[in-house]
Amino acid sequence: MTGGGIRLDPVMTETGRNIETRLADLSQALGRAATEAGVMLTVAESCTGGWLAKVITDTSGSSHWFDRGFVTYTNVSKQDMLGVSPATLEAQGAVSEATVREMAAGALRHSKAQLSVAISGVAGPEGGTPDKPVGTVCFAWNRINEEPRTETRHLTGDRDAVRRQAVERALYGLLAALGH
């Protein structure tokens, strides 16, 4: 994927400095794409615990294109801050495409942004079930006045690896939503 002239490698298996550099490159490309499109972004995070917002705000000038982030780790916080329906959480669980769809919509409602991403997953090492094993992460990208796009990924590695891959996937999805 190309963003503003930078060639970005979608492989998600590196460690150390290369990972941090790639996340920074993705965030910079995202900033250029959002600025070109005149779009403000917001994020709603659960399993990543603010890591995505940190990567974004590590980019100088991000206040021009990043409005705010919501860290909603519990079901109650998803309801209180983003308006996720208790019925959705009861029927589908926190780690579901239905829940992240509502999280992404809620982030747009409670911000000045035009594009959102929501992330919820099982980062491990505990908490997995046969239906939703450790590494299951759901995403939703929602651009104002458009249908949200959702997906579920099964990521590998330890807790940090799962969370880092989720941040990376969210950034790629935001770039795709902006046509990059």
Contact map, one row per residue, 1 for C-alpha under 8 A:
111000111100000000000000000000000000000000000000000000000000000000000000000000000000000000000000000000000000000000000000000000000000000000000000000000000000000000000000000000000001
111111110000000000000000000000000000000000000000000000000000000000000000000000000000000000000000000000000000000000000000000000000000000000000000000000000000000000000000000000000001
111111110000000000000000010011011000000000000000000000000000000000000000000000000000000000000000000000000000000000000000000000000000000000000000000000000000000000000000000000100001
011111000000000000000000000010011000000000000000000000000000000000000000000000000000000000000000000000000000000000000000000000000000000000000000000000000000000000000000000000000000
011111100000000000000000000000000000000000000000000000000000000000000000000000000000000000000000000000000000000000000000000000000000000000000000000000000000000000000000000000000000
011111110000000000000000100010000000000000000000000000000000000000000000000000000000000000000000000000000000000000000000000000000000000000000000000000000000000000000000000000000000
111011111000000000000000000000000000000000000000000000000000000000000000000000000000000000000000000000000000000000000000000000000000000000000000000000000000000000000000000000000000
111001111100000000000100110000000000000000000000000000000000000000000000000000000000000000000000000000000000000000000000000000000000000000000000000000000000000000000000000000000000
100000111110000000000100000000000000000000000000000000000000000000000000000000000000000000000000000000000000000000000000000000000000000000000000000000000000000000000000000000000000
100000011111000000000000000000000000000000000000000000000000000000000000000000000000000000000000000000000000000000000000000000000000000000000000000000000000000000000000000000000000
000000001111110000000000000000000000000000000000000000000000000000000000000000000000000000000000000000000000000000000000000000000000000000000000000000000000000000000000000000000000
000000000111110000000000000000000000000000000000000000000000000000000000000000000000000000000000000000000000000000000000000000000000000000000000000000000000000000001001000000000000
000000000011111000000000000000000000000000000000000000000000000000000000000000000000000000000000000000000000000000000000000000000000000000000000000000000000000000000000000000000000
000000000011111101100000000000000000000000000000000000000000000000000000000000000000000000000000000000000000000000000000000000000000000000000000000000000000000000000000000000000000
000000000000111111100000000000000000000000000000000000000000000000000000000000000000000000000000000000000000000000000000000000000000000000000000000000000000000000000000000000000000
000000000000011111110000000000000000000000000000000000000000000000000000000000000000000000000000000000000000000000000000000000000000000000000000000000000000000000000000000000000000
000000000000001111111000000000000000000000000000000000000000000000000000000000000000000000000000000000000000000000000000000000000000000000000000000000000000000000000000000000000000
000000000000011111111100000000000000000000000000000000000000000000000000000000000000000000000000000000000000000000000000000000000000000000000000000000000000000000000000000000000000
000000000000011111111110000000000000000000000000000000000000000000000000000000000000000000000000000000000000000000000000000000000000000000000000000000000000000000000000000000000000
000000000000000111111111000000000000000000000000000000000000000000000000000000000000000000000000000000000000000000000000000000000000000000000000000000000000000000000000000000000000
000000000000000011111111100000000000000000000000000000000000000000000000000000000000000000000000000000000000000000000000000000000000000000000000000000000000000000000000000000000000
000000011000000001111111110000000000000000000000000000000000000000000000000000000000000000000000000000000000000000000000000000000000000000000000000000000000000000000000000000000000
000000000000000000111111111000000000000000000000000000100000000000000000000000000000000000000000000000000000000000000000000000000000000000000000000000000000000000000001000000000000
000000000000000000011111111100000000000000000000000000110110000000000000000000000000000000000000000000000000000000000000000000000000000000000000000000000000000000000000000000000000
000001010000000000001111111110000000000000000000000000000000000000000000000000000000000000000000000000000000000000000000000000000000000000000000000000000000000000000000000000000000
001000010000000000000111111111000000000000000000000000000000000000000000000000000000000000000000000000000000000000000000000000000000000000000000000000000000000000000001001100000000
000000000000000000000011111111100000000000000000000000110010000000000000000000000000000000000000000000000000000000000000000000000000000000000000000000000000000000000000001000000000
000000000000000000000001111111110000000000000000000000000010000000000000000000000000000000000000000000000000000000000000000000000000000000000000000000000000000000000000000000000000
001101000000000000000000111111111000000000000000000000000000000000000000000000000000000000000000000000000000000000000000000000000000000000000000000000000000000000000000000000100000
001000000000000000000000011111111100000000000000000000000000000000000000000000000000000000000000000000000000000000000000000000000000000000000000000000000000000000000000001001100000
000000000000000000000000001111111110000000000000000000000010010010000000000000000000000000000000000000000000000000000000000000000000000000000000000000000000000000000000000000000000
001100000000000000000000000111111111000000000000000000000000000000000000000000000000000000000000000000000000000000000000000000000000000000000000000000000000000000000000000000000000
001100000000000000000000000011111111100000000000000000000000000000000000000000000000000000000000000000000000000000000000000000000000000000000000000000000000000000000000000000100101
000000000000000000000000000001111111111110000000000000000000000010000000000000000000000000000000000000000000000000000000000000000000000000000000000000000000000000000000000000000100
000000000000000000000000000000111111111000000000000000000000000110000000000000000000000000000000000000000000000000000000000000000000000000000000000000000000000000000000000000000000
000000000000000000000000000000011111111000000000000000000000000000000000000000000000000000000000000000000000000000000000000000000000000000000000000000000000000000000000000000000000
000000000000000000000000000000001111111000000000000000000000000000000000000000000000000000000000000000000000000000000000000000000000000000000000000000000000000000000000000000000100
000000000000000000000000000000000111111100000000000000000000000010000000000000000000000000000000000000000000000000000000000000000000000000000000000000000000000000000000000000000000
000000000000000000000000000000000111111110000000000000000000000010000000000000000000000000000000000000000000000011100000000000000000000000000000000000000000000000000000000000000000
000000000000000000000000000000000100011111000000000000000000000111100000000000000000000000000000000000000000000111100000000000000000000000000000000000000000000000000000000000000000
000000000000000000000000000000000100001111100000000000000000000011110000000000000000000000000000000000000000000011110000000000000000000000000000000000000000000000000000000000000000
000000000000000000000000000000000000000111110000000000000000000001111100000000000000000000000000000000000011001011111000000000000000000000000000000000000000000000000000000000000000
000000000000000000000000000000000000000011111000000110000000000000011100000000000000000000000000000000010010000000011100000000000000000000000000000000000000000000000000000000000000
000000000000000000000000000000000000000001111100000000000000000000001111000000000000000000000000000000110010000000011110000000000000000000000000000000000000000000000000000000000000
000000000000000000000000000000000000000000111111110100000000000000001111100000000000000000000000000000000000000000000111000000000000000000000000000000000000000000000000000000000000
000000000000000000000000000000000000000000011111110000000000000000000011110000000000000000000000000000000000000000000011100000000000000000000000000000000000000000000000000000000000
000000000000000000000000000000000000000000001111100000000000000000000000100000000000000000000000000000000000000000000011111000000000000000000000000000000000000000100000000000000000
000000000000000000000000000000000000000000001111111100000000000000000000000000000000000000000000000000000000000000000011000000000000000000000000000000000000000000110110000000000000
000000000000000000000000000000000000000000001111111100000000000000000011100000000000000000000000000000000000000000000000000000000000000000000000000000000000000000000000000000000000
000000000000000000000000000000000000000000001101111111000000000000001110000000000000000000000000000000000000000000000000000000000000000000000000000000000000000000000000000000000000
000000000000000000000000000000000000000000000001111111100000000000000000000000000000000000000000000000000000000000000000000000000000000000000000000000000000000000010010000000000000
000000000000000000000000000000000000000000101001111111110000000000000000000000000000000000000000000000000000000000000000000000000000000000000000000000000000000000000010010000000000
000000000000000000000000000000000000000000100000011111111000000000011000000000000000000000000000000000000000000000000000000000000000000000000000000000000000000000000000000000000000
000000000000000000000000000000000000000000000000011111111100000000000000000000000000000000000000000000000000000000000000000000000000000000000000000000000000000000000000000000000000
000000000000000000000011001000000000000000000000001111111110000000000000000000000000000000000000000000000000000000000000000000000000000000000000000000000000000000000000000000000000
000000000000000000000001001000000000000000000000000111111110010001000000000000000000000000000000000000000000000000000000000000000000000000000000000000000000000000000000000000000000
000000000000000000000000000000000000000000000000000011111111011001000000000000000000000000000000000000000000000000000000000000000000000000000000000000000000000000000000000000000000
000000000000000000000001000000000000000000000000000001111111010000000000000000000000000000000000000000000000000000000000000000000000000000000000000000000000000000000000000000000000
000000000000000000000001001100100000000000000000000000111111110000000000000000000000000000000000000000000000000000000000000000000000000000000000000000000000000000000000000000000000
000000000000000000000000000000000000000000000000000000001111110000000000000000000000000000000000000000000000000000000000000000000000000000000000000000000000000000000000000000000000
000000000000000000000000000000000000000000000000000000000011111110000000000000000000000000000000000000000000000000000000000000000000000000000000000000000000000000000000000000000000
000000000000000000000000000000100000000000000000000000011111111111000000000000000000000000000000000000000000000000000000000000000000000000000000000000000000000000000000000000000000
000000000000000000000000000000000000000000000000000000001000111111100000000000000000000000000000000000000000000000000000000000000000000000000000000000000000000000000000000000000000
000000000000000000000000000000000010000100000000000000000000111111100000000000000000000000000000000000000000000000000000000000000000000000000000000000000000000000000000000000000000
000000000000000000000000000000100110011110000000000000000000111111100000000000000000000000000000000000000000000000000000000000000000000000000000000000000000000000000000000000000000
000000000000000000000000000000000000000111000000000000011000011111110000000000000000000000000000000000000000000010000000000000000000000000000000000000000000000000000000000000000000
000000000000000000000000000000000000000111000000000000000000001111111000000000000000000000000000000000000000001110000000000000000000000000000000000000000000000000000000000000000000
000000000000000000000000000000000000000011100000000010000000000001111100000000000000000000000000000000000000001000000000000000000000000000000000000000000000000000000000000000000000
000000000000000000000000000000000000000001111000010010000000000000111110000000000000000000000000000000000000000000000000000000000000000000000000000000000000000000000000000000000000
000000000000000000000000000000000000000001111000010000000000000000011111000000001000000000000000000000000010000000000000000000000000000000000000000000000000000000000000000000000000
000000000000000000000000000000000000000000011100110000000000000000001111100000000000000000000000000000000000000000000000000000000000000000000000000000000000000000000000000000000000
000000000000000000000000000000000000000000011100100000000000000000000111111011001000000000000000000000000000000000000000000000000000000000000000000000000000000000000000000000000000
000000000000000000000000000000000000000000001110100000000000000000000011111011000000000000000000000000000000000000000000000000000000000000000000000000000000000000000000000000000000
000000000000000000000000000000000000000000000100000000000000000000000001111111000000000000000000000000000000000000000000000000000000000000000000000000000000000000000000000000000000
000000000000000000000000000000000000000000000000000000000000000000000001111111100000000010000100000000000000000000000000000000000000000000000000000000000000000000000000000000000000
000000000000000000000000000000000000000000000000000000000000000000000000011111110000000000000000000000000000000000000000000000000000000000000000000000000000000000000000000000000000
000000000000000000000000000000000000000000000000000000000000000000000001111111111100000000000000000000000000000000000000000000000000000000000000000000000000000000000000000000000000
000000000000000000000000000000000000000000000000000000000000000000000001111111111111000000000000000000100000000000000000000000000000000000000000000000000000000000000000000000000000
000000000000000000000000000000000000000000000000000000000000000000000000001111111111110000000000000000000000000000000000000000000000000000000000000000000000000000000000000000000000
000000000000000000000000000000000000000000000000000000000000000000000000000111111111000000000000000000000000000000000000000000000000000000000000000000000000000000000000000000000000
000000000000000000000000000000000000000000000000000000000000000000000101000011111110000000000000000000000100000000000000000000000000000000000000000000000000000000000000000000000000
000000000000000000000000000000000000000000000000000000000000000000000000000011111111000000000000000001101110010000000000000000000000000000000000000000000000000000000000000000000000
000000000000000000000000000000000000000000000000000000000000000000000000000001111111100000000000000001100100000000000000000000000000000000000000000000000000000000000000000000000000
000000000000000000000000000000000000000000000000000000000000000000000000000001110111110110000000001001100100000000000000000000000000000000000000000000000000000000000000000000000000
000000000000000000000000000000000000000000000000000000000000000000000000000000100011111110000000000001000000000000000000000000000000000000000000000000000000000000000000000000000000
000000000000000000000000000000000000000000000000000000000000000000000000000000100001111111000000000000000000000000000000000000000000000000000000000000000000000000000000000000000000
000000000000000000000000000000000000000000000000000000000000000000000000000000000000111111100000000000000000000000000000000000000000000000000000000000000000000000000000000000000000
000000000000000000000000000000000000000000000000000000000000000000000000000000000001111111111000011000000000000000000000000000000000000000000000000000000000000000000000000000000000
000000000000000000000000000000000000000000000000000000000000000000000000001000000001111111111100001000000000000000000000000000000000000000000000000000000000000000000000000000000000
000000000000000000000000000000000000000000000000000000000000000000000000000000000000011111111000000000000000000000000000000000000000000000000000000000000000000000000000000000000000
000000000000000000000000000000000000000000000000000000000000000000000000000000000000001111111000000000000000000000000000000000000000000000000000000000000000000000000000000000000000
000000000000000000000000000000000000000000000000000000000000000000000000000000000000000111111111011000000000000000000000000000000000000000000000000000000000000000000000000000000000
000000000000000000000000000000000000000000000000000000000000000000000000000000000000000111111111001000000000000000000000000000000000000000000000000000000000000000000000000000000000
000000000000000000000000000000000000000000000000000000000000000000000000001000000000000010011111001100000000000000000001100000000000000000000000000000000000000000000000000000000000
000000000000000000000000000000000000000000000000000000000000000000000000000000000000000000011111101100000000000000000001110000000001000111000000000000000000000000000000000000000000
000000000000000000000000000000000000000000000000000000000000000000000000000000000000000000011111111100000000000000000001000000000000000001000000000000010000000000000000000000000000
000000000000000000000000000000000000000000000000000000000000000000000000000000000000000000000011111110000000000000000000000000000000000001110000000001110000000000000000000000000000
000000000000000000000000000000000000000000000000000000000000000000000000000000000000000100010001111111000000000000000000000000000000000000000000000000000000000000000000000000000000
000000000000000000000000000000000000000000000000000000000000000000000000000000000001000110011111111111100000000000000000000000000000000000000000000000000000000000000000000000000000
000000000000000000000000000000000000000000000000000000000000000000000000000000000000000000000111111111110000000000000111000000000000000001110000000001000000000000000000000000000000
000000000000000000000000000000000000000000000000000000000000000000000000000000000000000000000000111111111000000000000100000000000000000000111100000111000000000000000000000000000000
000000000000000000000000000000000000000000000000000000000000000000000000000000000111100000000000011111111100000000000000000000000000000000000000000000000000000000000000000000000000
000000000000000000000000000000000000000000010000000000000000000000000000000001000111000000000000001111111110000000000100000000000000000000000000000000000000000000000000000000000000
000000000000000000000000000000000000000000110000000000000000000000000000000000000000000000000000000111111111000000011100000000000000000000011100000000000000000000000000000000000000
000000000000000000000000000000000000000000000000000000000000000000000000000000000100000000000000000011111111100000010000000000000000000000000100000000000000000000000000000000000000
000000000000000000000000000000000000000000000000000000000000000000000000000000001111000000000000000001111111110000000000000000000000000000000000000000000000000000000000000000000000
000000000000000000000000000000000000000001110000000000000000000000000100000000000100000000000000000000111111111000010000000000000000000000000000000000000000000000000000000000000000
000000000000000000000000000000000000000001000000000000000000000000000000000000000000000000000000000000011111111111110000000000000000000000000001000000000000000000000000000000000000
000000000000000000000000000000000000000000000000000000000000000000000000000000000000000000000000000000001111111100000000000000000000000000000000000000000000000000000000000000000000
000000000000000000000000000000000000000000000000000000000000000000000000000000000100000000000000000000000111111100000000000000000000000000000000000000000000000000000000000000000000
000000000000000000000000000000000000000001000000000000000000000000110000000000000000000000000000000000000011111110000000000000000000000000000000000000000000000000000000000000000000
000000000000000000000000000000000000000100000000000000000000000000100000000000000000000000000000000000000001111111000000000000000000000000000000000000000000000000000000000000000000
000000000000000000000000000000000000001111000000000000000000000001100000000000000000000000000000000000000001001111110000000000000000000000000000000000000000000000000000000000000000
000000000000000000000000000000000000001111000000000000000000000000000000000000000000000000000000000000000001000111110000000000000000000000000011000000000000000000000000000000000000
000000000000000000000000000000000000001111000000000000000000000000000000000000000000000000000000000000000001000011111000000000000000000000001111000000000000000000000000000001000000
000000000000000000000000000000000000000011110000000000000000000000000000000000000000000000000000000000011011000011111100000000000000000000011110000000000000000000000000000001000000
000000000000000000000000000000000000000001110000000000000000000000000000000000000000000000000000000000010000000000111110000000000000000000111100000000000000000000000000010001000000
000000000000000000000000000000000000000000111000000000000000000000000000000000000000000000000000000110110000000000011111000000000000000000111000000000000000000000000000000000000000
000000000000000000000000000000000000000000011111000000000000000000000000000000000000000000000000000100000000000000001111100000000000000011110000000000000000000000000100010000000000
000000000000000000000000000000000000000000001111000000000000000000000000000000000000000000000111000100000000000000000111110000000000000011100000000000000000000000000000000000000000
000000000000000000000000000000000000000000000110000000000000000000000000000000000000000000000110000000000000000000000011111000000000001111000000000000000000000000000000000000000000
000000000000000000000000000000000000000000000010000000000000000000000000000000000000000000000010000000000000000000000001111100110001111110000000000000000000000000000000000000000000
000000000000000000000000000000000000000000000010000000000000000000000000000000000000000000000000000000000000000000000000111111000000011110000000000000000000011101100000000000000000
000000000000000000000000000000000000000000000000000000000000000000000000000000000000000000000000000000000000000000000000011111110000011000000000000000000000011000000000000000000000
000000000000000000000000000000000000000000000000000000000000000000000000000000000000000000000000000000000000000000000000001111110000010000000000000000000000011000000000000000000000
000000000000000000000000000000000000000000000000000000000000000000000000000000000000000000000000000000000000000000000000001111110000010000000000000000000000000000000000000000000000
000000000000000000000000000000000000000000000000000000000000000000000000000000000000000000000000000000000000000000000000010111111000110000000000000000000000000000000000000000000000
000000000000000000000000000000000000000000000000000000000000000000000000000000000000000000000000000000000000000000000000010111111101110000000000000000000000000000000000000000000000
000000000000000000000000000000000000000000000000000000000000000000000000000000000000000000000000000000000000000000000000000000111111110000000000000000000000000000000000000000000000
000000000000000000000000000000000000000000000000000000000000000000000000000000000000000000000000000000000000000000000000000000011111100000000000000000000000000000000000000000000000
000000000000000000000000000000000000000000000000000000000000000000000000000000000000000000000000000000000000000000000000000000001111100000000000000000000000000000000000000000000000
000000000000000000000000000000000000000000000000000000000000000000000000000000000000000000000010000000000000000000000000010000011111110100000000000000000000000000000000000000000000
000000000000000000000000000000000000000000000000000000000000000000000000000000000000000000000000000000000000000000000000010000111111111100000000000000000000000000000000000000000000
000000000000000000000000000000000000000000000000000000000000000000000000000000000000000000000000000000000000000000000000011111111001111100000000000000000000000000000000000000000000
000000000000000000000000000000000000000000000000000000000000000000000000000000000000000000000000000000000000000000000000111100000000111110000000000000001111100001000000000000000000
000000000000000000000000000000000000000000000000000000000000000000000000000000000000000000000010000000000000000000000000111000000001111111000000000000011110000000000000000000000000
000000000000000000000000000000000000000000000000000000000000000000000000000000000000000000000010000000000000000000000011111000000000001111100000000000011110000000000100000000000000
000000000000000000000000000000000000000000000000000000000000000000000000000000000000000000000011100100000000000000000011100000000000000111110000000001111000000000000000000000000000
000000000000000000000000000000000000000000000000000000000000000000000000000000000000000000000000100110000000000000001111000000000000000011111000000001110000000000000000010000000000
000000000000000000000000000000000000000000000000000000000000000000000000000000000000000000000000100110010000000000011110000000000000000001111100000111100000000000000000000000000000
000000000000000000000000000000000000000000000000000000000000000000000000000000000000000000000000000010010000000000111100000000000000000000111110000111000000000000000000000011001000
000000000000000000000000000000000000000000000000000000000000000000000000000000000000000000000000000010011000000000111000000000000000000000011111011110000000000000000000000000000000
000000000000000000000000000000000000000000000000000000000000000000000000000000000000000000000000000000000000000001110000000000000000000000001111111100000000000000000000000000001000
000000000000000000000000000000000000000000000000000000000000000000000000000000000000000000000000000000000001000001100000000000000000000000000111110000000000000000000000000000000000
000000000000000000000000000000000000000000000000000000000000000000000000000000000000000000000000000000000000000000000000000000000000000000000011111000000000000000000000000000000000
000000000000000000000000000000000000000000000000000000000000000000000000000000000000000000000000000000000000000000000000000000000000000000000111111100000000000000000000000000000000
000000000000000000000000000000000000000000000000000000000000000000000000000000000000000000000000000000000000000000000000000000000000000000000110111110000000000000000000000000000000
000000000000000000000000000000000000000000000000000000000000000000000000000000000000000000000000000010000000000000000000000000000000000000011110011111000000000000000000000000000000
000000000000000000000000000000000000000000000000000000000000000000000000000000000000000000000000000010000000000000000000000000000000000000011100001111100000000000000000000000000000
000000000000000000000000000000000000000000000000000000000000000000000000000000000000000000000000100110000000000000000000000000000000000001111000000111110000000000000000000000000000
000000000000000000000000000000000000000000000000000000000000000000000000000000000000000000000000100000000000000000000000000000000000000001110000000011111000000000000000000000000000
000000000000000000000000000000000000000000000000000000000000000000000000000000000000000000000001100000000000000000000000000000000000000111100000000001111100000000000000000000000000
000000000000000000000000000000000000000000000000000000000000000000000000000000000000000000000000000000000000000000000000000000000000001111000000000000111110000000000000000000000000
000000000000000000000000000000000000000000000000000000000000000000000000000000000000000000000000000000000000000000000000000000000000001110000000000000011111000000000000000000000000
000000000000000000000000000000000000000000000000000000000000000000000000000000000000000000000000000000000000000000000000000000000000001110000000000000001111100001001100000000000000
000000000000000000000000000000000000000000000000000000000000000000000000000000000000000000000000000000000000000000000000000000000000001000000000000000000111110011000000000000000000
000000000000000000000000000000000000000000000000000000000000000000000000000000000000000000000000000000000000000000000000000000000000001000000000000000000011111111000000000000000000
000000000000000000000000000000000000000000000000000000000000000000000000000000000000000000000000000000000000000000000000001110000000000000000000000000000001111111000000000000000000
000000000000000000000000000000000000000000000000000000000000000000000000000000000000000000000000000000000000000000000000001110000000000000000000000000000000111111100000000000000000
000000000000000000000000000000000000000000000000000000000000000000000000000000000000000000000000000000000000000000000000001000000000000000000000000000000000111111110000000000000000
000000000000000000000000000000000000000000000000000000000000000000000000000000000000000000000000000000000000000000000000000000000000000000000000000000000001111111111000000000000000
000000000000000000000000000000000000000000000000000000000000000000000000000000000000000000000000000000000000000000000000001000000000001000000000000000000011111111111100000000000000
000000000000000000000000000000000000000000000011000000000000000000000000000000000000000000000000000000000000000000000000001000000000000000000000000000000000001111111110000000000000
000000000000000000000000000000000000000000000001001000000000000000000000000000000000000000000000000000000000000000000000000000000000000000000000000000000000000111111111000000000000
000000000001000000000000000000000000000000000000000000000000000000000000000000000000000000000000000000000000000000000000000000000000000000000000000000000010000011111111100000000000
000000000000000000000000000000000000000000000001000000000000000000000000000000000000000000000000000000000000000000000010000000000000000010000000000000000010000001111111110000000000
000000000000000000000000000000000000000000000001001100000000000000000000000000000000000000000000000000000000000000000000000000000000000000000000000000000000000000111111111000000000
000000000001000000000010010000000000000000000000000000000000000000000000000000000000000000000000000000000000000000000000000000000000000000000000000000000000000000011111111100000000
000000000000000000000000000000000000000000000000000000000000000000000000000000000000000000000000000000000000000000000000000000000000000000000000000000000000000000001111111110000000
000000000000000000000000000000000000000000000000000100000000000000000000000000000000000000000000000000000000000000001010000000000000000000100000000000000000000000000111111111000000
000000000000000000000000011001000000000000000000000000000000000000000000000000000000000000000000000000000000000000000000000000000000000000000000000000000000000000000011111111100000
000000000000000000000000010000000000000000000000000000000000000000000000000000000000000000000000000000000000000000000000000000000000000000000000000000000000000000000001111111110000
000000000000000000000000000000000000000000000000000000000000000000000000000000000000000000000000000000000000000000000000000000000000000000001000000000000000000000000000111111111000
000000000000000000000000000001000000000000000000000000000000000000000000000000000000000000000000000000000000000000111000000000000000000000001000000000000000000000000000011111111100
001000000000000000000000000011001000000000000000000000000000000000000000000000000000000000000000000000000000000000000000000000000000000000000000000000000000000000000000001111111111
000000000000000000000000000000000000000000000000000000000000000000000000000000000000000000000000000000000000000000000000000000000000000000000000000000000000000000000000000111111111
000000000000000000000000000000000000000000000000000000000000000000000000000000000000000000000000000000000000000000000000000000000000000000001010000000000000000000000000000011111111
000000000000000000000000000000001100100000000000000000000000000000000000000000000000000000000000000000000000000000000000000000000000000000000000000000000000000000000000000001111111
000000000000000000000000000000000000000000000000000000000000000000000000000000000000000000000000000000000000000000000000000000000000000000000000000000000000000000000000000000111111
111000000000000000000000000000001000000000000000000000000000000000000000000000000000000000000000000000000000000000000000000000000000000000000000000000000000000000000000000000111111
